Amino acid sequence: MLGVICDGVVEQTSPTTLECSDIWVMQSITPGFDPASLDPQLIAGAVGMGFFILLPLWAACYGGKQLIKSLNQSSK
């Protein structure tokens, strides 16, 4: 994508006219991020994979909590 850039100072001489104190230069620019360009299936897959990765961690913490709870009850 190409854009027009002023190397100097830009002045607005009228509501529709801009003047550059130096020269106008054509330069390639990268467009900003557009969330509409994302594929909904890829987003759903990434979110699902995130929860799938957290599931073993949650299960280990829950198992450890139950183990500690049972050890505390058996020692009383």
Secondary structure, 3 states (H helix, E strand, C coil): CEEEEECCCEEEEECCEEEECCCEEEEECCCCCCHHHCCHHHHHHHHHHHHHHHHHHHHHHHHHHHHHHHHHHHCC
